[in-house]
Amino acid sequence: MNTEKTTIEEQAIAFNLPVIRWVAASEELPPLYRLGMSRDVLTLAGIKMSVKSYDYELGRWNGSPHITVKYWMELPEPPCV
């Protein structure tokens, strides 16, 4: 029996699952998707989480010119319906 502890990330890799993690907005922005916008991502600004996209033409997060997004992460795939 293997008593070695594994991290959630190691388990996800072992089962070939996507690894989702927070990214610092100061280091990297979500990839450009189309029409100058990113896809929707989960954002964290202070203690507020919300779903937003990044507008590359305006250079800001969509719908929040006065809020500083600190972190973002990709949204998981929706469940099969």
N, C-alpha and C positions, 0 to 999 in steps of 0.2 A: 504494500500500500504506500502510495506517495503522500507523504505528510508535508511536502513543500507547498507553501502558500503561493498562489498566483494572483496577479492583479487582474482587475476587470479587463483592462486593455489586452493583457496576454491571453485571457480566455476568449475574448472577441476574435483575436487573430487566429487562435487555434481552431475556432469554429468557422473561420472565413466570414466573419461579420464585419460590417463597417465600424470603424472606431470614430466616435463623435467626441470632440473636445472643444473647450473654450479657446478662442483666439483673441489676443489683444488687438483691439481696433487700431491702436497706435502703431502696431507692427505690420498688420496685414488687413486688407479689406476683402469682403466677399468677391468672388470672381464675377466679372462682367457677364451678364446673361444675354440680354437683348435690349435694344432701344435705349442704351445708355444706363440701364439699371441692372442691379444684381437680382438674383432670386430672393425670395423672402427667407430671412434667417431669424433665429431667436437672438434678441439683443438684451444686454444688461447695462443699465445706466443707474449707478448708485444701487438702490435696492429694487428698482423697477425693471421687471422683465416684460418684453413685448416682442411682437413679430414685426419686422421692418425690412425694407430693402434699401440698398444704398444707391443714390442717384449720382452717377459719375459726372453728369453735365453740370449739376449744381454744386457738387462736392460736399454733399451732406446726406444724412440719413433721411429717408422719406417721411414727411409728416412731423418732423421734430427739429426745427432749425435751432432751438434754444437748449436742447438736451444733448449732453455729451455721452455718447455710447462708449463704454469702456471695453466691453467684450462682446463677441458674437459667436454663434455656432450654427452649423447646418441643421436644418430640421430633419428628423428621421423620416424614413419612408412611411406613408400611411399604411395601415393594415389592409390586407386583401379583403374586399367586400364581396 
